[in-house]
Amino acid sequence: MTTIITFLLYLLSLSAIIESVDSYMAAENGVAESKEIVPVGVILDVNSTVGNMAQRYISIAISDFYQKNTHYQTRISLHHRDSKNDVVVAASAAYTLIQKDKVRAIIGPQRSEEARFIIELGEKAQVPIVSFSSTSPSLSPSKTPFFIRAAQSDSCQVKAITAIIELFGWREIVLIYEDTTYGNGFIPYITDALQEIYVRVPYRSVIYPSFSDYEILKELLRLMGMQSRVFLVHMTANLSSKLFSNAKMAGMMSEGYAWITTVGLSTLMDPMGSNSLHSMHGVLGVTPKLPSSKQLDDFKKILKAGELNLFDLWAYDTVCTLAMAAERTFENDVKTSADLGSLFRQTILNTKLKGLSGEFNLVRGELEGLEFEIYNVIDGKEANIGSWTEKKGIWHWTKENKTMQGLKWTIWPGDTQNKPKGWVYPIIGTKMRIGVPIKHGFTEFVKVENNSQTGKIHTSGFSIDVFRAVLKKLPFALPHEFKAYDGLYDDLLKKVQLQEIDAVVGDTTITADRSLFVDFTFPYCESGVSMLVSLKHDKKSNIWLFLKPLSWDLWLITGLAFIFTGLVVWILEHHINTEFRGPPHQQIGLIFWFSFSTIVFAHKLHRQPGFNVDSTEDATNVS
């Protein structure tokens, strides 16, 4: 009997312990028995800096939100999974969360590479995948409706970057990016934007995440041999740390070089160590504008945080958005709804709030990038030197608290304020072959002299001077070498068609036949044949210059025609008009006078008031 009682007491104690543990776990997750539980999955790489901090911010967001909204009838229950920086592990975790844990949404994954597979799972299961850090434009919410990007797409920064390049007048830029979904998805957008402002991309340097320091250094040495000295870097913090460390070792962080980094490398997004930042001295970069607010200031004081990470703030606001959307979707017990996933997704998209990161408004399934700050890495710190908006362009605040176009100032690699021109003469690569004719007579246009000791040729003349003046105006280097040719000009131009040379500089005449197989520049000199003759100035002949336009025969015929006209008029008027009568010399003079007067004015009939003119004779009498 004692044994049975002891056993029953043991069961009661065990039941109480289990109940207390359940109550503790429910309290930890902010769950009350009377509330509707909405399971939400979280997939992060907890061993990364961003993932570790994001997990902390997500937990804080849950606690803060439900403390302020105790009246809510729903509670989000988080199911955390570690992706371990592995695509397969992340996809497996998502599958388990959807099939076993029956989650209504998934926060994450952290990286674009992992998101590509998890988005497909979410589409089939109609579970919203809400990522605050998958920024690759190749992941499109418009193409996959159940993917919601609670962050800005990398394509948002394209106009800000091209504005910087246009500001400094560079015409060539080399792209350096990592071979991942994050890196490759950005390249088509920046390439198209550069083409719109007529900036050429002569080379794309692809850095694999598995590259060792030796392989990165080898690629950098290849870039050193090229003419372009402006580089745009788009990669994650871990890989870029290795890149800039090796670039400094190779001497590419010196004067004459220009480096621009994308949003992902700012301390606001993915903070790097102090050593990495010191190796980036003189680098320009862009980062989203983080609007200041009392809510953010209070949060920093409570958290005692120094530099905030925008990914973490987006994670915080994402949780708040999901909690608000869950309340609107699940508060009325709509478990039986066949289209519950679509309803939850649409409610998330329609939810707006003013969060820690500013206005959290999802437009077409993602956050908009309206304003960017431009920073300059100086002595291991990011110094703000300007801002960019689509309406204002690049601008900054002055000491008088006024806005001014352009940047404040810029410190370039090599600790100089001299703007890099963006190119040098390349160490490697083929040179442009320029054909020049050897002249045996008139050498003012082209003169070719051979150096018997060095075997090189020296060229001079007006055409050569024009060519060199054009080279100075080009915004890039044009390595070239002159190739002398002793022969016919047609044969020299044929060598361009045969690709034995690339161009010809000289006093080459533009003809229709030659234009069939070569392209000419606009003429820069007229070299036509002219004739010089002596001209005697005869003052006596000047008074008859008015007769020069017509020949003598034509003048004679014209005069006879007028005399004939006067004669015809005299014959018709002689018998009826008294003015056409009189002595012979008077009648002959009248004929010539009438012929001359027809040139000057037209004859007409004059009438006086009160007279009725019924005939030619009457008209003559009246006048």
C-alpha positions in Angstrom: 0.0 0.0 0.0 2.8 2.4 0.9 4.5 1.5 -2.4 1.4 2.4 -4.4 0.9 5.7 -2.6 4.6 6.6 -3.2 4.2 5.7 -6.9 1.1 7.9 -7.2 2.9 10.8 -5.5 5.8 10.3 -7.9 3.4 10.5 -10.9 1.8 13.6 -9.6 5.2 15.3 -9.1 6.3 14.3 -12.6 3.1 15.7 -14.0 3.6 19.0 -12.2 7.2 19.2 -13.5 6.1 18.5 -17.1 3.4 21.1 -16.8 5.8 23.7 -15.4 8.3 23.0 -18.2 5.5 23.4 -20.8 4.4 26.6 -19.2 8.0 27.9 -19.2 8.5 27.0 -22.8 5.2 28.7 -23.7 6.2 31.8 -21.9 9.6 31.8 -23.6 7.9 31.8 -27.0 5.4 34.4 -25.9 2.5 31.9 -26.2 -0.6 31.8 -24.1 -3.0 28.9 -24.1 -5.8 31.2 -25.2 -4.0 32.6 -28.2 -3.9 31.3 -31.7 -0.4 29.9 -32.4 1.1 30.7 -35.8 4.3 28.6 -36.5 7.0 30.5 -38.4 10.3 29.0 -39.4 13.7 30.8 -39.2 16.7 29.6 -41.3 20.0 31.4 -40.6 23.7 30.7 -40.5 24.2 31.2 -36.8 28.0 30.9 -37.1 28.1 34.1 -39.3 28.2 37.6 -38.0 25.0 38.6 -39.7 23.2 35.4 -38.9 24.1 35.4 -35.2 23.1 39.0 -34.7 19.9 38.6 -36.7 18.8 35.7 -34.5 19.2 37.9 -31.5 17.3 40.8 -33.1 14.5 38.4 -34.1 14.1 37.2 -30.5 14.1 40.8 -29.2 11.5 41.7 -31.8 9.1 39.0 -30.7 9.4 40.1 -27.1 9.0 43.8 -27.8 6.1 43.4 -30.2 3.9 41.3 -27.9 4.7 43.4 -24.9 3.3 46.4 -26.7 0.4 44.4 -28.2 -0.9 42.2 -25.4 -4.5 42.4 -26.9 -3.5 40.4 -30.0 -5.3 37.1 -30.3 -2.4 35.4 -32.2 1.2 34.6 -31.3 4.1 33.8 -33.6 6.0 30.6 -32.5 9.5 30.6 -34.0 11.2 27.3 -35.2 14.9 28.0 -35.6 17.1 26.0 -38.0 20.9 26.4 -38.7 21.8 26.4 -42.4 25.5 26.0 -41.6 26.3 27.9 -44.8 25.3 25.0 -46.9 22.7 25.0 -49.6 21.6 21.4 -49.1 21.3 21.8 -45.3 19.2 25.0 -45.8 16.9 23.3 -48.3 16.5 20.3 -46.0 15.7 22.5 -43.1 13.0 24.3 -45.2 11.5 21.0 -46.2 11.3 19.8 -42.6 9.7 23.1 -41.5 7.1 23.0 -44.2 6.2 19.3 -44.0 6.7 18.4 -40.3 6.3 21.7 -38.4 3.6 23.0 -40.7 5.0 26.5 -40.6 2.9 29.3 -42.1 6.0 31.3 -43.3 9.8 31.1 -43.3 12.1 34.0 -42.3 15.3 33.6 -44.4 17.3 32.1 -45.7 20.3 34.3 -45.2 22.1 34.0 -48.6 20.8 34.3 -52.2 22.4 30.9 -53.1 20.3 29.2 -50.5 17.1 31.2 -51.2 17.0 30.0 -54.9 16.1 26.4 -53.8 13.9 27.3 -50.8 11.8 29.7 -52.9 10.8 26.8 -55.1 9.7 24.8 -52.0 7.7 27.7 -50.8 6.0 28.2 -54.2 4.8 24.5 -54.3 3.6 24.5 -50.6 2.2 28.1 -50.9 4.3 29.2 -47.9 5.7 32.7 -48.0 9.5 32.9 -47.9 10.4 36.2 -46.3 14.2 37.0 -46.6 15.8 40.2 -45.2 19.2 39.5 -46.7 18.8 37.8 -50.1 19.4 40.8 -52.2 20.3 39.3 -55.6 18.2 40.7 -58.4 18.1 37.3 -60.0 15.6 36.3 -57.3 12.5 38.2 -58.4 9.3 38.5 -56.3 7.4 39.2 -59.5 8.4 35.8 -61.0 8.0 33.9 -57.7 5.0 35.5 -55.8 5.6 33.6 -52.6 9.1 35.1 -52.3 9.0 38.4 -50.4 12.2 40.4 -50.1 12.1 42.4 -46.9 15.2 44.2 -48.1 16.4 46.3 -51.0 17.4 44.6 -54.2 21.0 45.1 -55.3 19.6 46.6 -58.5 18.5 49.7 -56.5 22.1 50.9 -56.1 22.9 50.8 -59.8 22.0 54.4 -60.5 23.9 55.7 -57.5 27.1 53.9 -58.7 26.8 55.1 -62.3 26.3 58.6 -61.0 29.7 58.4 -59.2 31.4 57.1 -62.3 29.8 59.8 -64.4 30.8 62.5 -61.9 34.5 61.7 -62.3 34.3 61.2 -66.0 35.7 57.7 -66.2 35.1 55.9 -69.5 36.2 52.3 -68.6 35.7 50.2 -65.5 36.6 46.6 -64.6 34.0 44.6 -62.7 35.2 42.3 -59.9 32.6 40.0 -58.5 32.2 36.6 -56.8 30.9 33.6 -58.7 27.7 33.1 -56.7 24.0 33.9 -57.2 24.6 37.0 -55.2 27.5 38.1 -57.4 26.2 37.0 -60.8 22.7 38.4 -60.4 24.0 42.0 -60.1 26.2 42.1 -63.2 23.5 42.4 -66.0 22.0 45.3 -64.3 25.2 47.3 -63.7 26.4 46.5 -67.3 23.2 47.8 -68.9 23.4 51.0 -66.7 27.0 51.6 -67.7 26.2 51.2 -71.4 23.5 53.9 -71.0 26.2 56.4 -69.9 28.7 55.1 -72.6 31.1 53.5 -70.1 32.9 50.4 -71.4 33.5 47.3 -69.4 36.7 45.9 -71.0 37.1 42.9 -68.5 35.1 41.0 -65.9 37.1 39.5 -63.1 35.3 36.5 -61.5 36.6 35.5 -58.1 35.4 32.1 -56.8 34.7 31.8 -53.1 37.1 28.9 -52.9 40.0 31.0 -54.2 43.2 31.0 -52.1 45.3 34.1 -51.5 47.7 32.9 -54.3 44.8 32.6 -56.8 43.4 36.0 -55.9 46.9 37.6 -56.2 47.4 36.0 -59.6 44.1 37.5 -60.8 45.1 40.9 -59.5 48.4 40.8 -61.3 46.5 40.2 -64.5 44.4 43.3 -63.8 47.6 45.3 -63.2 48.7 44.6 -66.7 45.6 46.2 -68.2 45.0 49.9 -68.9 41.9 50.4 -66.8 42.6 51.6 -63.2 38.9 51.9 -62.0 37.4 48.8 -60.3 33.9 48.0 -59.1 33.8 45.3 -56.4 30.7 43.3 -55.7 31.1 40.5 -53.2 30.6 39.5 -49.6 32.7 40.7 -46.7 34.7 37.5 -46.2 35.9 37.3 -49.8 36.4 41.1 -50.2 38.7 41.1 -47.1 41.0 38.7 -48.9 40.8 40.7 -52.1 41.8 44.1 -50.6 44.5 42.6 -48.5 46.1 41.1 -51.6 45.5 44.2 -53.6 47.4 46.2 -51.0 50.2 43.6 -51.1 50.3 43.9 -55.0 50.6 47.7 -54.8 47.1 48.3 -56.3 46.0 50.5 -53.3 48.4 53.2 -54.4 48.0 56.5 -56.3 46.4 56.2 -59.7 43.9 53.5 -58.7 40.2 54.0 -58.0 38.0 51.4 -56.2 34.3 51.4 -55.7 32.3 48.9 -53.6 28.7 48.0 -53.6 26.2 48.1 -50.8 27.1 44.7 -49.4 30.5 45.8 -48.2 29.5 48.7 -46.1 29.7 48.4 -42.3 26.0 49.1 -42.2 25.4 45.8 -44.1 28.1 43.3 -43.4 30.8 44.7 -41.0 34.4 43.8 -41.7 37.3 43.7 -39.3 39.5 46.8 -38.7 42.5 45.2 -40.6 40.3 44.8 -43.7 39.1 48.4 -43.5 42.6 49.7 -43.1 43.6 47.9 -46.3 40.7 49.7 -48.1 42.0 53.2 -47.5 40.7 55.5 -50.2 37.9 53.2 -51.4 34.5 54.8 -52.3 31.3 53.0 -51.5 27.5 53.3 -51.3 25.1 52.3 -48.5 21.4 52.7 -48.0 20.3 55.8 -46.1 19.3 54.9 -42.5 16.8 57.5 -41.4 17.2 58.7 -37.8 14.2 58.4 -35.4 13.5 58.5 -31.7 12.5 54.8 -31.9 15.9 53.9 -33.3 17.7 56.0 -30.7 15.8 54.5 -27.8 16.5 51.0 -29.2 20.3 51.7 -29.4 20.2 52.9 -25.8 18.4 49.9 -24.5 20.6 47.5 -26.5 23.7 49.5 -25.8 24.8 49.0 -29.4 27.3 51.1 -31.3 27.2 50.5 -35.0 23.9 49.0 -36.2 23.6 46.5 -39.0 20.8 47.2 -41.5 20.2 43.5 -42.1 19.5 43.1 -38.4 17.1 46.1 -38.4 15.3 44.6 -41.4 15.1 41.3 -39.5 13.5 43.1 -36.6 11.0 44.9 -38.8 10.2 41.6 -40.7 9.1 39.9 -37.5 6.9 42.8 -36.6 5.4 42.8 -40.1 4.7 39.0 -39.9 3.1 39.4 -36.4 0.8 42.1 -37.6 -0.1 40.1 -40.8 -0.7 36.9 -38.7 -3.1 38.8 -36.4 -5.2 40.0 -39.4 -5.1 36.6 -41.1 -5.5 34.0 -38.4 -7.5 35.8 -35.6 -10.8 34.6 -36.9 -9.8 30.9 -37.0 -9.6 30.4 -40.8 -7.7 27.1 -40.6 -10.1 25.6 -43.1 -9.4 28.1 -45.8 -8.1 26.4 -48.9 -6.2 29.5 -50.0 -4.7 30.4 -46.6 -1.1 30.7 -47.9 -2.1 33.2 -50.5 -4.2 35.1 -48.0 -1.3 35.3 -45.6 1.1 36.4 -48.3 -1.2 39.1 -49.5 -1.7 40.4 -46.0 2.1 40.6 -45.5 2.5 42.6 -48.7 -0.3 45.0 -47.6 1.1 45.6 -44.1 3.0 48.9 -43.6 4.8 50.1 -40.5 7.3 52.6 -39.4 10.1 50.4 -38.0 13.7 50.7 -36.9 14.9 50.8 -40.5 12.4 53.6 -41.4 9.3 53.2 -43.6 8.8 49.5 -44.0 6.7 49.3 -47.1 6.8 46.4 -49.5 6.4 47.6 -53.1 6.0 44.8 -55.7 7.3 42.3 -53.1 10.4 44.2 -51.9 11.6 47.3 -50.2 12.4 50.4 -52.3 15.9 52.0 -52.3 15.1 55.8 -52.4 18.3 57.3 -51.0 21.9 56.2 -50.7 24.9 57.6 -48.8 28.3 57.8 -50.4 31.2 57.1 -48.1 35.0 57.2 -48.3 37.1 54.7 -46.3 39.7 56.8 -44.4 42.0 55.3 -41.8 39.8 52.3 -41.3 36.5 54.2 -41.0 33.7 55.1 -43.3 33.4 58.9 -43.7 30.2 60.2 -45.3 31.0 62.5 -48.2 27.7 62.8 -49.9 24.3 61.4 -50.7 22.4 60.4 -53.9 18.7 60.5 -54.8 17.2 60.0 -58.2 15.7 63.5 -58.1 18.8 65.5 -56.8 21.6 63.3 -58.0 24.8 63.5 -55.9 24.8 66.2 -53.3 26.1 67.0 -49.8 25.6 69.4 -46.9 27.8 72.4 -46.6 29.0 74.0 -43.3 26.3 76.6 -43.8 23.7 73.8 -43.7 22.9 74.1 -47.3 22.9 71.5 -50.1 25.5 71.6 -52.9 25.9 69.3 -55.9 28.8 66.9 -55.9 30.9 65.3 -53.1 32.6 67.1 -50.2 36.1 65.8 -50.9 37.6 62.5 -51.7 40.8 60.7 -50.4 42.0 58.2 -53.0 44.3 55.3 -52.6 47.8 56.5 -52.0 46.4 59.1 -49.5 46.0 61.7 -52.2 43.2 64.0 -53.3 44.2 64.0 -57.0 41.5 62.3 -59.0 42.8 59.1 -60.8 42.4 59.6 -64.6 41.3 56.0 -64.7 43.8 54.5 -67.2 47.5 53.9 -67.9 49.3 52.4 -70.8 48.9 48.7 -70.4 51.9 46.5 -69.7 50.4 43.5 -71.5 48.2 43.2 -74.6 48.6 43.8 -78.3 49.3 47.3 -79.7 47.4 48.9 -82.5 49.3 48.7 -85.8 49.4 52.1 -87.6 50.5 52.2 -91.2 52.4 55.3 -92.5 53.5 55.9 -96.1 57.1 56.6 -96.9 57.3 59.8 -99.0 60.1 60.5 -101.4 59.0 64.1 -102.2 56.6 66.2 -100.3 57.1 65.3 -96.6 55.3 68.1 -94.8 52.3 65.7 -94.1 54.3 62.5 -93.2 58.0 62.1 -92.8 59.4 58.7 -91.9 63.1 58.3 -90.8 64.7 55.0 -90.1 67.2 54.6 -87.2 69.8 52.2 -88.4 71.1 51.5 -84.9 67.9 50.7 -83.1 65.9 49.5 -86.1 63.0 51.8 -85.1 61.3 54.4 -87.2 60.7 58.1 -86.3 57.6 59.7 -87.7 56.7 63.4 -88.0 54.6 65.8 -90.1 51.2 67.4 -89.9 49.2 64.2 -90.2 51.2 62.6 -87.4 50.7 65.7 -85.2 46.9 65.5 -85.8 46.9 61.8 -84.8 48.8 62.5 -81.6 46.5 65.4 -80.7 43.5 63.1 -81.0 45.2 60.5 -78.7 45.5 63.1 -76.0 41.8 63.8 -76.1 40.8 60.1 -75.7 39.6 59.2 -72.2 41.7 55.9 -72.4 45.1 54.7 -73.5 45.6 53.6 -77.1 48.9 51.6 -77.3 50.2 51.7 -80.9 53.2 51.2 -83.1 53.9 52.7 -86.5 54.5 50.4 -89.5 56.3 52.1 -92.5 55.3 51.2 -96.0 57.0 52.1 -99.2 54.6 51.7 -102.1 51.3 52.8 -103.5 48.6 54.3 -101.3 46.0 51.8 -102.6 48.3 48.9 -101.6 48.7 50.4 -98.1 45.0 50.7 -97.6 44.5 47.1 -98.9 46.6 46.0 -95.9 43.8 47.3 -93.6 41.3 45.2 -95.4 43.7 42.2 -95.1 44.1 42.9 -91.3 47.8 43.2 -91.7 47.5 46.7 -90.1 44.7 48.3 -88.1 44.8 51.9 -89.4 46.6 54.3 -91.7 47.8 57.8 -90.8 48.9 60.1 -93.7 47.8 62.4 -96.5 45.4 59.8 -98.0 42.9 61.1 -100.5 39.3 60.0 -99.9 37.9 58.3 -103.1 34.8 56.3 -103.8 36.8 53.1 -104.6 38.8 53.2 -101.4 35.6 53.8 -99.3 34.4 50.4 -100.3 36.9 48.6 -98.1 38.1 51.2 -95.5 36.4 53.9 -93.4 37.8 57.4 -93.5 37.7 60.1 -90.9 36.3 63.5 -91.7 38.8 65.5 -93.8 41.1 67.6 -91.7 42.8 69.4 -94.6 41.9 70.3 -98.2 44.7 69.4 -100.6 43.0 70.0 -104.0 44.9 71.2 -107.1 44.6 75.0 -107.8 45.7 77.3 -110.6 47.1 80.8 -110.2 46.6 83.4 -113.0 47.3 87.2 -113.2 44.3 89.5 -113.3 44.4 93.0 -114.9 42.1 95.5 -113.3 40.3 97.6 -116.0 38.3 100.4 -114.6 36.7 101.3 -117.9 35.0 97.9 -118.2 33.4 98.2 -114.8 30.4 100.3 -115.9 29.3 97.5 -118.2 29.4 94.7 -115.6 25.6 94.6 -115.5 25.7 93.2 -119.0 27.9 90.2 -118.0 25.1 87.8 -116.8 23.6 87.6 -120.4 25.4 87.0 -123.7 25.4 89.7 -126.5 23.0 87.7 -128.7 20.5 87.4 -125.9 20.7 91.1 -125.1 20.1 91.9 -128.9 17.1 89.6 -129.1 15.6 91.2 -126.0 16.1 94.7 -127.3 14.5 93.8 -130.7 11.6 92.2 -128.9 10.8 95.5 -127.1 11.2 97.6 -130.3 8.8 95.2 -132.0 6.3 95.5 -129.2 6.5 99.3 -129.5 6.0 99.1 -133.3 2.9 96.9 -132.9 1.4 99.3 -130.4 2.1 102.3 -132.7 0.4 100.5 -135.7 -2.7 99.8 -133.6 -3.0 103.3 -132.0 -1.8 105.5 -134.9 -5.2 105.8 -136.6 -7.4 106.3 -133.5 -5.0 108.0 -131.0 -3.8 111.6 -131.7 -0.9 111.2 -129.4 0.6 108.7 -131.8 0.6 111.3 -134.6 3.0 114.0 -135.6 6.3 114.4 -137.3 8.2 111.2 -138.1 11.0 111.7 -135.6 8.3 112.2 -132.9 6.5 109.0 -133.8 9.8 107.0 -133.9 10.8 108.4 -130.5 7.3 107.5 -129.2 7.8 103.9 -130.4 11.2 103.6 -128.5 9.8 105.4 -125.5 6.8 103.1 -125.3 9.1 100.0 -125.6 11.3 101.3 -122.7 8.3 102.3 -120.5 6.8 98.7 -120.7 9.9 97.5 -118.8 9.4 100.1 -116.0 5.6 100.2 -115.4 2.4 98.7 -116.7 0.0 100.9 -118.7 -3.6 101.2 -117.5 -6.7 103.1 -118.3 -7.5 106.2 -116.3 -11.0 107.1 -115.5 -12.6 110.2 -114.0 -15.7 110.2 -111.9 -18.9 111.1 -113.7 -17.8 109.9 -117.1 -19.1 106.8 -118.9 -16.3 105.2 -120.9 -17.7 103.2 -123.7 -14.9 103.0 -126.2 -11.1 103.2 -126.5 -11.4 106.6 -128.2 -13.5 108.0 -125.4 -11.1 106.7 -122.9 -8.2 108.5 -124.7 -10.1 111.8 -124.7 -10.9 111.5 -121.0 -7.4 110.9 -120.0 
